[in-house]
């Protein structure tokens, strides 16, 4: 009887250990399923975040009425579905050089608040000035570096001239748009890393004679890949850039 009871107790102990093992196994399985769910959820959130942060690229080409490429065209992109962003880092100094009795580049586009230096790489002296409402300034006669950079703190077009050489004309396009650039000699500009969404596209050039309202239009940028755009101008290009600096306005 004693042996039988001990054996029965032994079986009961085995069954108890079996049930305990089952509970442990079930616990591990439950934790595994919960962990798998968490991993799956995290993966879904990661995918959703990646999708929400999708960025595309704009490839724009500008041609004249005959289909020839147009360089030095300013292109700006302002988001239509987001608040303006504030730049948290210092803006790099831009350069408007003077070489061979010309401003180089002829057209420069900068963000509002940018400093621009005006080195004179010619062997003759220049005296740079502007009477534009966006920035009125003068840099007295000099060669080489000569003067400290000038800060362009208001949106708008700044027309540059030289008080010594009337044929010189340059342009600084100051913009608060989030994205901008100028077309190259092939009439193209690529703007990478654009958040997907709707933008207002604006074009400007001293040689383009098309009415300004026709040079502004909405454009949608896809979340991935390249969004192509081709703009053909309706009117012939100007024979010389406009507007021109007006030396007669110089204040002596």
Buried (B, 14 or more C-beta within 10 A) or exposed (E): EEEEEEEEEEEEEEEEEEEEEEEEEEEEEEEEEEEEEEEEEEEEEEEEEEEEEBEBBBBBBBBBEEEEBBBBBBBBBBBEEEEEEEEEEEBEEBEBBBEEEBBBBBBBBBBBBBBBBBBBEBEEBBBBBBBBEBBEBBBEEBBEEBBEBBBBEBEBBBBBBBBBBEEBBBBBBBBBBBBBBBBEEEBBBEBEEBBBBEBBBBBBBBBBEBEEEEBEEEBEBBBEEEBEBEBEBEEEBEEEBEEEBEEEEEEE
